[in-house]
């Protein structure tokens, strides 16, 4: 098949990496896989720019500024309207959308694209069913049409309250998406990577306008696999015997990642787990450890920066005793799957789709949302109890290979593409 995927980014961020992993899996299986993005970080020749050229690009930049001032989101990206005219689109059999709320695709173009090709849309968060935010936290106004938004600062943030207008726009756009002639079956299928998100979509007024199915995210279990910890630490220059806790950074602007819990965890970890090293992917955002200092590569805090190489990332994860996550809102985080595939137990809050993967006491340990003290205790328990750690590690790896492998995910999507093409008369 000829498969075109569309996303805001290619390799930066969990949603982008899910899409790019699928892109590579499809290519490896002999399919003509193309990837169109707004912001490209890789050097993959099969990754295409979603941006317009010349005057069109200037118009898009101007419209992006207007959207930012008016509170509109991903409605006025004109290149999307012309997408059916591009050769990369005309040669495709199916179009697969990922995160599009980064000015990578105009939602208003969805009915146009659906008329030309069957469309699959993987929902990496709740944006498709809300007036603006990716995760509304405790707010349920998206069930009532939004408006009077109490959290305009939630990503993707709005400068003024246009949530009601966005909600109504999404409803009109979803209603305008065509169905296959003759069968009446939808040409647009939304995918929820977690059962938690599928439940949210199915119960929401906007989500009920979409056909939503569940396909879990997958991980490359060959690249991400158990590696001898002693060897991994020696290669990376990490302490040979100290307990190492890996975690992704949570800067203040990353509200969903729980920055306050991240900072608190960094502070209390040395007391709960003496001698522990916090291995932070990204920047620790000014966190201070027990010694009162931040050090790039020694002491109790090690910052890796952003790790784009999967093999290096797997080495870091395999070197850790525990992977910790402080997120207060998550769908189906790829980082958790990668850690578990490396045989590294996960400690996290019981939020979103995390419990579907981190099964408490079986493949990891869960704490109630916001209870950083309990989360820290769970981390210390795994690091101190070798028998528990070995049991969780074995179960985590087994779960990934049997239920969440990238090959399983790719096959499920390919089956869906074939179904849509058959329905469409191809």
C-alpha atoms as a printed R data frame, in Angstrom:
    type eleno elety resid chain resno       x       y      z
1   ATOM     1    CA   UNK     A     1   0.000   0.000  0.000
2   ATOM     2    CA   UNK     A     2   0.909   3.650 -0.392
3   ATOM     3    CA   UNK     A     3   0.523   5.229  3.048
4   ATOM     4    CA   UNK     A     4   0.761   8.943  3.823
5   ATOM     5    CA   UNK     A     5   1.036   9.962  7.477
6   ATOM     6    CA   UNK     A     6   0.648  13.587  8.608
7   ATOM     7    CA   UNK     A     7   1.897  15.025 11.901
8   ATOM     8    CA   UNK     A     8   3.150  18.250 13.447
9   ATOM     9    CA   UNK     A     9   6.606  16.727 14.099
10  ATOM    10    CA   UNK     A    10   8.494  13.643 12.958
11  ATOM    11    CA   UNK     A    11  10.629  12.577 15.936
12  ATOM    12    CA   UNK     A    12  10.207  15.193 18.662
13  ATOM    13    CA   UNK     A    13   7.613  14.217 21.264
14  ATOM    14    CA   UNK     A    14   5.859  10.964 22.064
15  ATOM    15    CA   UNK     A    15   3.061  11.315 19.498
16  ATOM    16    CA   UNK     A    16   5.549  12.117 16.723
17  ATOM    17    CA   UNK     A    17   7.737   9.155 17.658
18  ATOM    18    CA   UNK     A    18   4.723   6.833 17.564
19  ATOM    19    CA   UNK     A    19   3.995   8.031 14.027
20  ATOM    20    CA   UNK     A    20   7.623   7.799 12.933
21  ATOM    21    CA   UNK     A    21   7.966   4.260 14.341
22  ATOM    22    CA   UNK     A    22   4.930   3.244 12.283
23  ATOM    23    CA   UNK     A    23   6.452   4.946  9.249
24  ATOM    24    CA   UNK     A    24   9.608   2.850  9.610
25  ATOM    25    CA   UNK     A    25   7.615  -0.334 10.273
26  ATOM    26    CA   UNK     A    26   5.513   0.160  7.129
27  ATOM    27    CA   UNK     A    27   8.625   0.820  5.052
28  ATOM    28    CA   UNK     A    28  10.357  -2.269  6.446
29  ATOM    29    CA   UNK     A    29   7.373  -4.371  5.344
30  ATOM    30    CA   UNK     A    30   7.661  -3.123  1.760
31  ATOM    31    CA   UNK     A    31   4.925  -0.495  1.763
32  ATOM    32    CA   UNK     A    32   5.439   2.912  0.152
33  ATOM    33    CA   UNK     A    33   5.360   4.944  3.351
34  ATOM    34    CA   UNK     A    34   5.531   8.741  3.279
35  ATOM    35    CA   UNK     A    35   5.488  11.137  6.218
36  ATOM    36    CA   UNK     A    36   4.439  14.795  6.005
37  ATOM    37    CA   UNK     A    37   5.256  17.119  8.917
38  ATOM    38    CA   UNK     A    38   5.319  20.793  9.831
39  ATOM    39    CA   UNK     A    39   8.624  20.572 11.734
40  ATOM    40    CA   UNK     A    40  11.214  18.034 10.574
41  ATOM    41    CA   UNK     A    41  14.087  16.989 12.854
42  ATOM    42    CA   UNK     A    42  15.169  13.771 11.132
43  ATOM    43    CA   UNK     A    43  17.038  13.453  7.842
44  ATOM    44    CA   UNK     A    44  14.700  10.832  6.453
45  ATOM    45    CA   UNK     A    45  14.237  11.447  2.716
46  ATOM    46    CA   UNK     A    46  10.698  10.062  2.933
47  ATOM    47    CA   UNK     A    47   9.683  12.851  5.303
48  ATOM    48    CA   UNK     A    48   8.038  15.729  3.443
49  ATOM    49    CA   UNK     A    49   7.285  19.280  4.530
50  ATOM    50    CA   UNK     A    50   3.639  20.174  5.124
51  ATOM    51    CA   UNK     A    51   4.489  23.867  4.738
52  ATOM    52    CA   UNK     A    52   3.596  25.872  1.680
53  ATOM    53    CA   UNK     A    53   6.219  27.611 -0.448
54  ATOM    54    CA   UNK     A    54   6.831  31.234 -1.301
55  ATOM    55    CA   UNK     A    55   3.777  33.442 -0.981
56  ATOM    56    CA   UNK     A    56   1.701  30.586  0.465
57  ATOM    57    CA   UNK     A    57   4.225  30.108  3.264
58  ATOM    58    CA   UNK     A    58   4.103  33.833  4.060
59  ATOM    59    CA   UNK     A    59   0.296  33.669  4.161
60  ATOM    60    CA   UNK     A    60   0.427  30.666  6.485
61  ATOM    61    CA   UNK     A    61   2.735  32.473  8.896
62  ATOM    62    CA   UNK     A    62   0.406  35.483  8.881
63  ATOM    63    CA   UNK     A    63  -2.637  33.272  9.501
64  ATOM    64    CA   UNK     A    64  -0.823  31.461 12.306
65  ATOM    65    CA   UNK     A    65  -0.372  34.811 14.045
66  ATOM    66    CA   UNK     A    66  -4.058  35.613 13.536
67  ATOM    67    CA   UNK     A    67  -5.036  32.247 15.034
68  ATOM    68    CA   UNK     A    68  -2.853  32.937 18.053
69  ATOM    69    CA   UNK     A    69  -4.519  36.327 18.631
70  ATOM    70    CA   UNK     A    70  -8.093  35.181 18.028
71  ATOM    71    CA   UNK     A    71  -7.939  31.892 19.911
72  ATOM    72    CA   UNK     A    72  -8.671  29.801 16.838
73  ATOM    73    CA   UNK     A    73  -6.660  26.596 16.516
74  ATOM    74    CA   UNK     A    74  -5.613  24.652 13.418
75  ATOM    75    CA   UNK     A    75  -8.409  25.958 11.200
76  ATOM    76    CA   UNK     A    76  -6.528  28.161  8.720
77  ATOM    77    CA   UNK     A    77  -3.573  26.180  7.395
78  ATOM    78    CA   UNK     A    78  -4.149  26.644  3.630
79  ATOM    79    CA   UNK     A    79  -1.635  24.010  2.513
80  ATOM    80    CA   UNK     A    80  -4.054  21.382  3.854
81  ATOM    81    CA   UNK     A    81  -6.765  22.600  1.499
82  ATOM    82    CA   UNK     A    82  -4.373  22.040 -1.405
83  ATOM    83    CA   UNK     A    83  -3.112  18.711 -0.065
84  ATOM    84    CA   UNK     A    84  -5.139  16.605 -2.574
85  ATOM    85    CA   UNK     A    85  -3.244  18.366 -5.372
86  ATOM    86    CA   UNK     A    86   0.195  17.280 -4.168
87  ATOM    87    CA   UNK     A    87   1.843  14.260 -5.757
88  ATOM    88    CA   UNK     A    88   2.611  12.661 -2.377
89  ATOM    89    CA   UNK     A    89  -1.129  12.680 -1.694
90  ATOM    90    CA   UNK     A    90  -2.263  11.612 -5.170
91  ATOM    91    CA   UNK     A    91  -0.027   8.540 -5.010
92  ATOM    92    CA   UNK     A    92  -1.376   7.505 -1.598
93  ATOM    93    CA   UNK     A    93  -4.072   4.907 -0.919
94  ATOM    94    CA   UNK     A    94  -4.849   6.052  2.609
95  ATOM    95    CA   UNK     A    95  -4.073   9.101  4.757
96  ATOM    96    CA   UNK     A    96  -3.190   8.699  8.416
97  ATOM    97    CA   UNK     A    97  -3.338  11.810 10.625
98  ATOM    98    CA   UNK     A    98  -1.624  12.087 14.011
99  ATOM    99    CA   UNK     A    99  -1.224  15.211 16.164
100 ATOM   100    CA   UNK     A   100  -2.508  17.987 13.918
101 ATOM   101    CA   UNK     A   101  -3.053  20.728 16.492
102 ATOM   102    CA   UNK     A   102   0.391  22.180 15.817
103 ATOM   103    CA   UNK     A   103  -0.547  24.111 12.670
104 ATOM   104    CA   UNK     A   104   0.369  21.054 10.626
105 ATOM   105    CA   UNK     A   105  -3.084  20.529  9.201
106 ATOM   106    CA   UNK     A   106  -6.258  22.556  8.928
107 ATOM   107    CA   UNK     A   107  -9.161  20.770 10.547
108 ATOM   108    CA   UNK     A   108 -11.405  22.541  8.034
109 ATOM   109    CA   UNK     A   109  -9.734  20.469  5.303
110 ATOM   110    CA   UNK     A   110 -10.808  17.178  6.889
111 ATOM   111    CA   UNK     A   111 -14.017  16.754  4.809
112 ATOM   112    CA   UNK     A   112 -12.085  17.578  1.604
113 ATOM   113    CA   UNK     A   113  -9.365  15.036  2.348
114 ATOM   114    CA   UNK     A   114 -11.968  12.418  3.353
115 ATOM   115    CA   UNK     A   115 -13.701  12.781 -0.014
116 ATOM   116    CA   UNK     A   116 -10.430  12.026 -1.806
117 ATOM   117    CA   UNK     A   117  -9.012   9.255  0.420
118 ATOM   118    CA   UNK     A   118  -9.984   7.118  3.413
119 ATOM   119    CA   UNK     A   119  -8.595   8.777  6.553
120 ATOM   120    CA   UNK     A   120  -7.381   7.336  9.844
121 ATOM   121    CA   UNK     A   121  -6.854   9.813 12.691
122 ATOM   122    CA   UNK     A   122  -4.907   8.660 15.754
123 ATOM   123    CA   UNK     A   123  -5.942  10.716 18.766
124 ATOM   124    CA   UNK     A   124  -2.899  11.143 21.000
125 ATOM   125    CA   UNK     A   125  -4.890  13.274 23.444
126 ATOM   126    CA   UNK     A   126  -8.392  14.739 23.940
127 ATOM   127    CA   UNK     A   127  -8.068  17.793 21.661
128 ATOM   128    CA   UNK     A   128 -10.469  16.354 19.070
129 ATOM   129    CA   UNK     A   129 -13.374  16.476 21.556
130 ATOM   130    CA   UNK     A   130 -12.628  19.695 23.488
131 ATOM   131    CA   UNK     A   131 -12.783  23.409 22.742
132 ATOM   132    CA   UNK     A   132  -9.013  23.787 22.898
133 ATOM   133    CA   UNK     A   133  -7.082  21.677 25.417
134 ATOM   134    CA   UNK     A   134  -5.316  18.363 25.033
135 ATOM   135    CA   UNK     A   135  -6.386  17.262 28.515
136 ATOM   136    CA   UNK     A   136  -9.053  19.262 30.410
137 ATOM   137    CA   UNK     A   137  -8.030  17.800 33.806
138 ATOM   138    CA   UNK     A   138 -11.064  18.160 36.116
139 ATOM   139    CA   UNK     A   139 -13.076  20.323 33.676
140 ATOM   140    CA   UNK     A   140 -16.045  18.695 31.901
141 ATOM   141    CA   UNK     A   141 -17.295  21.692 29.938
142 ATOM   142    CA   UNK     A   142 -16.475  19.899 26.678
143 ATOM   143    CA   UNK     A   143 -19.685  17.914 27.305
144 ATOM   144    CA   UNK     A   144 -21.646  21.177 27.153
145 ATOM   145    CA   UNK     A   145 -20.037  22.971 24.228
146 ATOM   146    CA   UNK     A   146 -17.215  24.652 26.159
147 ATOM   147    CA   UNK     A   147 -17.153  28.452 26.461
148 ATOM   148    CA   UNK     A   148 -16.234  30.385 29.628
149 ATOM   149    CA   UNK     A   149 -13.099  28.230 29.766
150 ATOM   150    CA   UNK     A   150 -11.529  28.066 33.240
151 ATOM   151    CA   UNK     A   151  -8.162  26.903 31.900
152 ATOM   152    CA   UNK     A   152  -7.114  28.825 28.797
153 ATOM   153    CA   UNK     A   153  -3.499  28.221 29.862
154 ATOM   154    CA   UNK     A   154  -3.763  24.462 29.352
155 ATOM   155    CA   UNK     A   155  -1.836  23.368 26.243
156 ATOM   156    CA   UNK     A   156  -2.459  24.156 23.477
157 ATOM   157    CA   UNK     A   157  -3.143  27.467 25.204
158 ATOM   158    CA   UNK     A   158  -5.498  30.195 23.971
159 ATOM   159    CA   UNK     A   159  -4.892  33.928 24.261
160 ATOM   160    CA   UNK     A   160  -8.644  34.622 24.347
161 ATOM   161    CA   UNK     A   161 -11.648  32.405 24.946
162 ATOM   162    CA   UNK     A   162 -12.763  31.022 21.589
163 ATOM   163    CA   UNK     A   163 -13.484  27.563 22.995
164 ATOM   164    CA   UNK     A   164 -17.199  27.653 22.173
165 ATOM   165    CA   UNK     A   165 -16.465  28.679 18.575
166 ATOM   166    CA   UNK     A   166 -13.849  25.933 18.258
167 ATOM   167    CA   UNK     A   167 -16.240  23.355 19.694
168 ATOM   168    CA   UNK     A   168 -18.958  24.338 17.213
169 ATOM   169    CA   UNK     A   169 -16.443  24.364 14.351
170 ATOM   170    CA   UNK     A   170 -15.351  20.818 15.179
171 ATOM   171    CA   UNK     A   171 -18.969  19.669 15.308
172 ATOM   172    CA   UNK     A   172 -19.699  21.165 11.883
173 ATOM   173    CA   UNK     A   173 -16.515  19.681 10.393
174 ATOM   174    CA   UNK     A   174 -17.151  16.177 11.730
175 ATOM   175    CA   UNK     A   175 -20.720  16.278 10.446
176 ATOM   176    CA   UNK     A   176 -19.454  17.315  7.004
177 ATOM   177    CA   UNK     A   177 -17.096  14.337  6.669
178 ATOM   178    CA   UNK     A   178 -18.515  12.065  3.935
179 ATOM   179    CA   UNK     A   179 -19.266   8.352  4.093
180 ATOM   180    CA   UNK     A   180 -18.490   5.716  1.502
181 ATOM   181    CA   UNK     A   181 -20.972   5.626 -1.375
182 ATOM   182    CA   UNK     A   182 -23.286   2.637 -1.294
183 ATOM   183    CA   UNK     A   183 -22.258   1.243  2.110
184 ATOM   184    CA   UNK     A   184 -22.661   4.409  4.155
185 ATOM   185    CA   UNK     A   185 -19.629   3.414  6.206
186 ATOM   186    CA   UNK     A   186 -17.330   6.203  7.410
187 ATOM   187    CA   UNK     A   187 -14.302   7.245  5.393
188 ATOM   188    CA   UNK     A   188 -12.847   8.692  8.615
189 ATOM   189    CA   UNK     A   189 -11.966   6.429 11.550
190 ATOM   190    CA   UNK     A   190 -10.543   7.834 14.785
191 ATOM   191    CA   UNK     A   191  -8.157   5.669 16.787
192 ATOM   192    CA   UNK     A   192  -7.762   5.790 20.558
193 ATOM   193    CA   UNK     A   193  -4.465   4.263 21.729
194 ATOM   194    CA   UNK     A   194  -5.975   3.613 25.177
195 ATOM   195    CA   UNK     A   195  -9.317   2.258 26.325
196 ATOM   196    CA   UNK     A   196  -9.451   5.221 28.688
197 ATOM   197    CA   UNK     A   197  -9.418   7.667 25.759
198 ATOM   198    CA   UNK     A   198 -11.886   5.564 23.765
199 ATOM   199    CA   UNK     A   199 -14.311   5.806 26.668
200 ATOM   200    CA   UNK     A   200 -13.842   9.588 26.778
201 ATOM   201    CA   UNK     A   201 -14.450   9.913 23.021
202 ATOM   202    CA   UNK     A   202 -17.469   7.588 22.978
203 ATOM   203    CA   UNK     A   203 -19.167   9.499 25.807
204 ATOM   204    CA   UNK     A   204 -18.515  13.024 24.479
205 ATOM   205    CA   UNK     A   205 -20.895  14.907 22.156
206 ATOM   206    CA   UNK     A   206 -18.166  15.570 19.583
207 ATOM   207    CA   UNK     A   207 -16.725  12.068 19.845
208 ATOM   208    CA   UNK     A   208 -20.094  10.497 19.089
209 ATOM   209    CA   UNK     A   209 -19.845  12.070 15.625
210 ATOM   210    CA   UNK     A   210 -16.711   9.986 14.973
211 ATOM   211    CA   UNK     A   211 -16.267   6.259 14.620
212 ATOM   212    CA   UNK     A   212 -13.649   5.495 17.247
213 ATOM   213    CA   UNK     A   213 -11.685   2.265 17.589
214 ATOM   214    CA   UNK     A   214  -8.930   1.122 19.926
215 ATOM   215    CA   UNK     A   215  -5.426   0.299 18.678
216 ATOM   216    CA   UNK     A   216  -2.739   0.429 21.403
217 ATOM   217    CA   UNK     A   217   0.576   2.109 20.751
218 ATOM   218    CA   UNK     A   218   3.473  -0.216 20.044
219 ATOM   219    CA   UNK     A   219   7.190  -0.268 20.770
220 ATOM   220    CA   UNK     A   220  10.133  -1.703 18.851
221 ATOM   221    CA   UNK     A   221  10.964  -4.573 21.207
222 ATOM   222    CA   UNK     A   222  14.171  -5.349 19.321
223 ATOM   223    CA   UNK     A   223  15.707  -1.909 19.832
224 ATOM   224    CA   UNK     A   224  14.168  -1.531 23.285
225 ATOM   225    CA   UNK     A   225  15.160  -4.730 25.073
226 ATOM   226    CA   UNK     A   226  16.876  -5.765 28.321
227 ATOM   227    CA   UNK     A   227  20.598  -5.054 28.361
228 ATOM   228    CA   UNK     A   228  22.976  -6.019 31.141
229 ATOM   229    CA   UNK     A   229  22.858  -3.123 33.619
230 ATOM   230    CA   UNK     A   230  26.520  -3.311 34.532
231 ATOM   231    CA   UNK     A   231  27.554  -3.131 30.883
232 ATOM   232    CA   UNK     A   232  25.075  -0.346 30.104
233 ATOM   233    CA   UNK     A   233  26.271   1.767 33.017
234 ATOM   234    CA   UNK     A   234  29.907   1.254 32.090
235 ATOM   235    CA   UNK     A   235  29.262   2.379 28.502
236 ATOM   236    CA   UNK     A   236  27.337   5.446 29.686
237 ATOM   237    CA   UNK     A   237  29.737   6.326 32.497
238 ATOM   238    CA   UNK     A   238  27.047   5.957 35.167
239 ATOM   239    CA   UNK     A   239  27.685   4.749 38.749
240 ATOM   240    CA   UNK     A   240  28.011   0.972 38.824
241 ATOM   241    CA   UNK     A   241  26.179   0.274 42.083
242 ATOM   242    CA   UNK     A   242  24.064   3.321 42.925
243 ATOM   243    CA   UNK     A   243  20.287   3.032 42.491
244 ATOM   244    CA   UNK     A   244  19.351   4.904 39.305
245 ATOM   245    CA   UNK     A   245  15.898   6.367 38.732
246 ATOM   246    CA   UNK     A   246  15.167   7.470 35.163
247 ATOM   247    CA   UNK     A   247  12.486  10.067 34.487
248 ATOM   248    CA   UNK     A   248  11.552  12.557 31.801
249 ATOM   249    CA   UNK     A   249  11.801  16.251 32.599
250 ATOM   250    CA   UNK     A   250   8.711  18.276 33.399
251 ATOM   251    CA   UNK     A   251   9.389  21.987 32.800
252 ATOM   252    CA   UNK     A   252   6.929  24.487 34.341
253 ATOM   253    CA   UNK     A   253   5.062  24.984 31.037
254 ATOM   254    CA   UNK     A   254   4.448  21.229 30.674
255 ATOM   255    CA   UNK     A   255   1.407  21.278 32.964
256 ATOM   256    CA   UNK     A   256   0.294  17.749 32.110
257 ATOM   257    CA   UNK     A   257   3.705  16.334 33.049
258 ATOM   258    CA   UNK     A   258   3.237  17.397 36.676
259 ATOM   259    CA   UNK     A   259   6.174  19.829 37.072
260 ATOM   260    CA   UNK     A   260   5.446  20.427 40.754
261 ATOM   261    CA   UNK     A   261   5.494  16.679 41.425
262 ATOM   262    CA   UNK     A   262   8.647  16.303 39.351
263 ATOM   263    CA   UNK     A   263  10.447  18.942 41.412
264 ATOM   264    CA   UNK     A   264   9.174  17.487 44.670
265 ATOM   265    CA   UNK     A   265  10.274  13.993 43.659
266 ATOM   266    CA   UNK     A   266  13.780  15.203 42.874
267 ATOM   267    CA   UNK     A   267  13.907  16.845 46.328
268 ATOM   268    CA   UNK     A   268  12.711  13.888 48.424
269 ATOM   269    CA   UNK     A   269  14.306  11.049 46.464
270 ATOM   270    CA   UNK     A   270  17.691  11.209 48.277
271 ATOM   271    CA   UNK     A   271  15.970  10.724 51.645
272 ATOM   272    CA   UNK     A   272  13.794   7.835 50.476
273 ATOM   273    CA   UNK     A   273  16.582   6.178 48.487
274 ATOM   274    CA   UNK     A   274  20.030   7.185 49.824
275 ATOM   275    CA   UNK     A   275  22.679   7.475 47.151
276 ATOM   276    CA   UNK     A   276  20.106   7.479 44.347
277 ATOM   277    CA   UNK     A   277  20.939   9.063 41.008
278 ATOM   278    CA   UNK     A   278  18.142  10.867 39.149
279 ATOM   279    CA   UNK     A   279  18.698  10.280 35.435
280 ATOM   280    CA   UNK     A   280  16.670  13.008 33.740
281 ATOM   281    CA   UNK     A   281  15.848  12.940 30.030
282 ATOM   282    CA   UNK     A   282  15.787  16.578 29.040
283 ATOM   283    CA   UNK     A   283  16.571  19.443 31.398
284 ATOM   284    CA   UNK     A   284  15.779  19.321 35.121
285 ATOM   285    CA   UNK     A   285  14.413  22.882 34.965
286 ATOM   286    CA   UNK     A   286  16.288  24.322 37.923
287 ATOM   287    CA   UNK     A   287  15.569  21.473 40.356
288 ATOM   288    CA   UNK     A   288  17.963  21.323 43.255
289 ATOM   289    CA   UNK     A   289  19.108  18.044 44.728
290 ATOM   290    CA   UNK     A   290  20.205  17.342 48.302
291 ATOM   291    CA   UNK     A   291  23.689  18.706 47.646
292 ATOM   292    CA   UNK     A   292  22.158  22.023 46.610
293 ATOM   293    CA   UNK     A   293  23.656  21.928 43.121
294 ATOM   294    CA   UNK     A   294  22.872  20.788 39.611
295 ATOM   295    CA   UNK     A   295  25.591  18.929 37.764
296 ATOM   296    CA   UNK     A   296  25.471  17.809 34.166
297 ATOM   297    CA   UNK     A   297  27.214  14.480 34.486
298 ATOM   298    CA   UNK     A   298  28.169  13.711 38.069
299 ATOM   299    CA   UNK     A   299  26.687  13.701 41.554
300 ATOM   300    CA   UNK     A   300  23.069  12.826 42.197
301 ATOM   301    CA   UNK     A   301  21.492  14.428 39.147
302 ATOM   302    CA   UNK     A   302  22.404  13.467 35.584
303 ATOM   303    CA   UNK     A   303  20.782  15.341 32.703
304 ATOM   304    CA   UNK     A   304  20.992  13.628 29.326
305 ATOM   305    CA   UNK     A   305  19.447  16.408 27.274
306 ATOM   306    CA   UNK     A   306  17.047  15.300 24.540
307 ATOM   307    CA   UNK     A   307  17.951  11.807 23.339
308 ATOM   308    CA   UNK     A   308  16.907  11.328 19.701
309 ATOM   309    CA   UNK     A   309  18.823   8.084 19.116
310 ATOM   310    CA   UNK     A   310  16.617   5.118 20.057
311 ATOM   311    CA   UNK     A   311  19.591   2.834 20.676
312 ATOM   312    CA   UNK     A   312  21.132   5.310 23.100
313 ATOM   313    CA   UNK     A   313  17.767   5.846 24.793
314 ATOM   314    CA   UNK     A   314  17.352   2.079 25.210
315 ATOM   315    CA   UNK     A   315  20.796   1.912 26.802
316 ATOM   316    CA   UNK     A   316  19.863   4.611 29.334
317 ATOM   317    CA   UNK     A   317  16.559   2.901 30.164
318 ATOM   318    CA   UNK     A   318  18.222  -0.480 30.589
319 ATOM   319    CA   UNK     A   319  20.796   1.071 32.934
320 ATOM   320    CA   UNK     A   320  18.073   2.344 35.288
321 ATOM   321    CA   UNK     A   321  16.490   0.436 38.148
322 ATOM   322    CA   UNK     A   322  13.161   2.248 37.827
323 ATOM   323    CA   UNK     A   323  11.472   4.572 35.337
324 ATOM   324    CA   UNK     A   324   9.319   7.172 37.121
325 ATOM   325    CA   UNK     A   325   6.566   9.296 35.624
326 ATOM   326    CA   UNK     A   326   5.040  12.315 37.375
327 ATOM   327    CA   UNK     A   327   2.367  13.093 34.752
328 ATOM   328    CA   UNK     A   328  -1.094  14.087 35.990
329 ATOM   329    CA   UNK     A   329  -2.662  13.559 32.536
330 ATOM   330    CA   UNK     A   330  -1.613  10.944 29.991
331 ATOM   331    CA   UNK     A   331  -3.107   8.901 27.182
332 ATOM   332    CA   UNK     A   332  -0.734   6.056 26.268
333 ATOM   333    CA   UNK     A   333   2.813   7.344 26.871
334 ATOM   334    CA   UNK     A   334   5.442   5.804 24.610
335 ATOM   335    CA   UNK     A   335   8.177   6.344 27.207
336 ATOM   336    CA   UNK     A   336   6.453   3.902 29.558
337 ATOM   337    CA   UNK     A   337   6.298   1.243 26.835
338 ATOM   338    CA   UNK     A   338   9.970   1.754 25.997
339 ATOM   339    CA   UNK     A   339  11.063   1.449 29.625
340 ATOM   340    CA   UNK     A   340   9.006  -1.699 30.136
341 ATOM   341    CA   UNK     A   341  10.351  -3.224 26.916
342 ATOM   342    CA   UNK     A   342  13.832  -2.733 28.371
343 ATOM   343    CA   UNK     A   343  12.730  -4.665 31.450
344 ATOM   344    CA   UNK     A   344  12.758  -1.534 33.611
345 ATOM   345    CA   UNK     A   345   9.810  -1.412 36.057
346 ATOM   346    CA   UNK     A   346   7.688   1.763 36.030
347 ATOM   347    CA   UNK     A   347   6.341   3.793 38.949
348 ATOM   348    CA   UNK     A   348   3.656   6.308 38.002
349 ATOM   349    CA   UNK     A   349   0.411   7.973 38.965
350 ATOM   350    CA   UNK     A   350  -2.833   6.149 38.239
351 ATOM   351    CA   UNK     A   351  -3.998   8.478 35.436
352 ATOM   352    CA   UNK     A   352  -5.375   8.127 31.912
353 ATOM   353    CA   UNK     A   353  -4.334   5.009 30.052
354 ATOM   354    CA   UNK     A   354  -1.273   4.289 32.221
355 ATOM   355    CA   UNK     A   355  -2.991   1.572 34.326
356 ATOM   356    CA   UNK     A   356  -3.732  -0.380 31.133
357 ATOM   357    CA   UNK     A   357   0.014  -0.917 30.742
358 ATOM   358    CA   UNK     A   358   1.482  -0.398 34.208
359 ATOM   359    CA   UNK     A   359  -0.560  -2.997 36.042
360 ATOM   360    CA   UNK     A   360  -0.145  -2.310 39.732
361 ATOM   361    CA   UNK     A   361   1.941  -4.973 41.434
362 ATOM   362    CA   UNK     A   362   2.313  -6.921 38.180
363 ATOM   363    CA   UNK     A   363   4.345  -4.836 35.724
364 ATOM   364    CA   UNK     A   364   4.998  -1.781 37.928
365 ATOM   365    CA   UNK     A   365   3.645   0.222 40.860
366 ATOM   366    CA   UNK     A   366   0.953   2.918 40.768
367 ATOM   367    CA   UNK     A   367   0.144   5.740 43.170
368 ATOM   368    CA   UNK     A   368  -2.884   7.975 43.447
369 ATOM   369    CA   UNK     A   369  -2.589  11.132 41.308
370 ATOM   370    CA   UNK     A   370  -0.605  13.852 43.031
371 ATOM   371    CA   UNK     A   371   0.651  11.682 45.896
372 ATOM   372    CA   UNK     A   372   4.341  12.288 45.294
373 ATOM   373    CA   UNK     A   373   5.305  10.783 48.639
374 ATOM   374    CA   UNK     A   374   3.642   7.485 47.689
375 ATOM   375    CA   UNK     A   375   5.224   7.597 44.239
376 ATOM   376    CA   UNK     A   376   8.641   8.070 45.806
377 ATOM   377    CA   UNK     A   377   7.985   5.191 48.214
378 ATOM   378    CA   UNK     A   378   7.096   2.952 45.265
379 ATOM   379    CA   UNK     A   379  10.341   3.880 43.517
380 ATOM   380    CA   UNK     A   380  12.355   3.103 46.646
381 ATOM   381    CA   UNK     A   381  10.530  -0.197 47.100
382 ATOM   382    CA   UNK     A   382  11.374  -1.387 43.586
383 ATOM   383    CA   UNK     A   383  14.995  -0.287 43.877
384 ATOM   384    CA   UNK     A   384  15.470  -1.945 47.288
385 ATOM   385    CA   UNK     A   385  13.618  -5.234 46.697
386 ATOM   386    CA   UNK     A   386  15.545  -7.278 44.150
387 ATOM   387    CA   UNK     A   387  12.963 -10.062 44.001
388 ATOM   388    CA   UNK     A   388  10.139  -7.609 43.377
389 ATOM   389    CA   UNK     A   389  12.185  -5.760 40.754
390 ATOM   390    CA   UNK     A   390  13.035  -9.003 38.940
391 ATOM   391    CA   UNK     A   391   9.386 -10.108 38.916
392 ATOM   392    CA   UNK     A   392   8.128  -6.744 37.648
393 ATOM   393    CA   UNK     A   393  10.903  -6.614 35.048
394 ATOM   394    CA   UNK     A   394  10.084 -10.042 33.635
395 ATOM   395    CA   UNK     A   395   6.341  -9.312 33.500
396 ATOM   396    CA   UNK     A   396   6.908  -5.889 31.931
397 ATOM   397    CA   UNK     A   397   9.027  -7.304 29.137
398 ATOM   398    CA   UNK     A   398   6.572 -10.155 28.526
399 ATOM   399    CA   UNK     A   399   3.651  -7.716 28.343
400 ATOM   400    CA   UNK     A   400   5.439  -5.584 25.763
401 ATOM   401    CA   UNK     A   401   6.409  -8.478 23.483
402 ATOM   402    CA   UNK     A   402   3.000 -10.160 23.646
403 ATOM   403    CA   UNK     A   403   0.646  -7.164 23.620
404 ATOM   404    CA   UNK     A   404   2.420  -3.944 22.658
405 ATOM   405    CA   UNK     A   405   5.000  -4.813 20.013
406 ATOM   406    CA   UNK     A   406   5.426  -2.397 17.106
407 ATOM   407    CA   UNK     A   407   4.764  -5.258 14.687
408 ATOM   408    CA   UNK     A   408   1.392  -5.871 16.366
409 ATOM   409    CA   UNK     A   409   0.475  -2.183 16.162
410 ATOM   410    CA   UNK     A   410   1.531  -1.920 12.506
411 ATOM   411    CA   UNK     A   411  -0.437  -5.047 11.555
412 ATOM   412    CA   UNK     A   412  -3.587  -3.695 13.199
413 ATOM   413    CA   UNK     A   413  -3.292  -0.443 11.268
414 ATOM   414    CA   UNK     A   414  -2.608  -2.251  7.992
415 ATOM   415    CA   UNK     A   415  -5.701  -4.403  8.555
416 ATOM   416    CA   UNK     A   416  -7.727  -1.239  9.160
417 ATOM   417    CA   UNK     A   417  -6.367   0.379  5.982
418 ATOM   418    CA   UNK     A   418  -7.348  -2.725  3.993
419 ATOM   419    CA   UNK     A   419 -10.829  -2.644  5.513
420 ATOM   420    CA   UNK     A   420 -11.312   1.004  4.599
421 ATOM   421    CA   UNK     A   421 -10.024   0.460  1.079
422 ATOM   422    CA   UNK     A   422 -12.345  -2.517  0.598
423 ATOM   423    CA   UNK     A   423 -15.277  -0.469  1.855
424 ATOM   424    CA   UNK     A   424 -14.221   2.306 -0.491
425 ATOM   425    CA   UNK     A   425 -14.349  -0.030 -3.473
426 ATOM   426    CA   UNK     A   426 -10.591  -0.536 -3.985
